[in-house]
Amino acid sequence: MTTTNAPMNNAQLNKAPISNDSRNDQDRANAQLKEAVLNKKRVQIEAWSAQIEQLQEGLSGLADSMRSTTRQRLDDLSNARNQATAQLEQLQQSSQENWDALLQQSDAFFHDLADRFHRFASKND
């Protein structure tokens, strides 16, 4: 019987089993990253909620014509914020396999909602 001590090529290395420690480390890192992303999105939703409440309190000082338009825009923002909350819940329930796709979808929605809040604030300055 002969043995060779030839180094493994990349294909062989890629097929080499991953140790349990490495897999556990990767799982922990993924879980920490997921929790950090979820926390960031929770904080953003809370900030939007506070902004909506503040704007709703200021409605009484507006003229009747502006109040109706502003109330409708605030309702639209509130509905969008509720959709963001639903997306956050989807992310919380997601598996690692569908995390990336849901995160991209969520990021695009959160970015759009942030733009909408910015436009709303700019029109009311």
C-alpha positions in Angstrom: 0.0 0.0 0.0 1.3 3.4 -0.9 0.3 6.7 0.4 1.0 10.1 -0.9 1.3 13.3 1.0 0.2 15.5 -1.9 -1.6 18.7 -0.8 -5.4 18.8 -1.3 -6.6 21.0 -4.2 -9.3 23.6 -3.8 -12.1 21.2 -4.8 -11.0 18.8 -2.2 -10.7 21.5 0.4 -14.2 22.8 -0.4 -15.6 19.3 0.1 -13.8 18.9 3.4 -16.3 18.6 6.3 -16.8 21.7 8.3 -16.1 21.2 12.0 -18.9 21.5 14.5 -17.0 24.4 16.2 -16.8 26.3 12.9 -20.4 25.7 12.2 -21.4 26.8 15.7 -19.3 29.9 15.4 -21.0 30.7 12.0 -24.4 30.1 13.5 -23.7 32.3 16.4 -22.4 35.1 14.1 -25.5 34.8 11.9 -27.8 35.0 14.9 -26.0 38.0 16.3 -26.1 39.8 12.9 -29.8 39.0 12.6 -30.6 40.3 16.0 -28.6 43.5 15.4 -30.5 44.1 12.1 -33.8 43.4 13.8 -33.0 45.8 16.7 -32.0 48.5 14.2 -35.3 48.1 12.4 -37.3 48.1 15.7 -35.6 51.4 16.7 -36.4 52.9 13.3 -40.1 51.9 13.6 -40.2 53.4 17.1 -38.8 56.7 15.8 -41.4 56.8 13.0 -44.1 56.1 15.5 -42.9 59.0 17.7 -42.7 61.3 14.7 -46.3 60.3 13.6 -47.6 61.0 17.1 -45.9 64.3 17.3 -47.3 65.3 13.9 -50.8 64.2 14.8 -50.6 66.4 18.0 -49.8 69.4 15.8 -52.8 68.9 13.5 -55.0 71.1 15.7 -53.0 74.1 14.9 -53.5 73.8 11.2 -56.1 75.5 9.1 -59.0 73.2 8.1 -57.9 72.7 4.5 -54.4 71.8 5.6 -55.6 69.6 8.4 -57.5 67.2 6.1 -54.6 66.9 3.7 -52.1 66.4 6.5 -54.3 63.9 8.2 -54.5 61.8 5.0 -50.7 61.9 4.6 -50.2 60.9 8.2 -52.7 58.0 7.7 -50.6 56.9 4.7 -47.4 57.0 6.7 -49.1 55.2 9.6 -50.2 52.4 7.2 -46.7 52.2 5.8 -45.2 52.1 9.3 -47.6 49.2 10.1 -46.4 47.4 6.9 -42.8 47.9 8.1 -43.8 46.3 11.5 -45.3 43.3 9.6 -42.1 43.0 7.6 -40.1 43.1 10.8 -42.2 40.3 12.2 -41.6 38.3 9.0 -37.8 38.8 9.4 -38.0 37.6 13.0 -39.7 34.4 11.9 -37.4 33.8 8.9 -35.0 31.0 8.6 -31.4 31.5 7.6 -32.3 30.2 4.1 -34.8 33.0 3.3 -33.2 35.7 5.5 -31.2 37.4 2.7 -34.2 37.7 0.3 -36.5 39.0 3.0 -33.8 41.4 4.3 -33.3 42.9 0.8 -37.1 43.3 0.4 -37.3 44.9 3.9 -34.3 47.2 3.3 -35.9 48.5 0.1 -39.2 49.1 1.9 -37.6 50.8 4.9 -35.6 53.0 2.6 -38.7 54.0 0.7 -40.5 54.8 4.0 -37.6 56.8 5.3 -37.8 58.9 2.0 -41.5 59.4 2.5 -41.0 60.7 6.0 -38.3 63.0 4.8 -40.5 64.3 2.0 -43.3 64.8 4.4 -41.1 66.7 6.9 -39.6 68.8 4.0 -43.1 69.9 2.9 -44.1 70.9 6.4 -41.0 73.1 7.2 
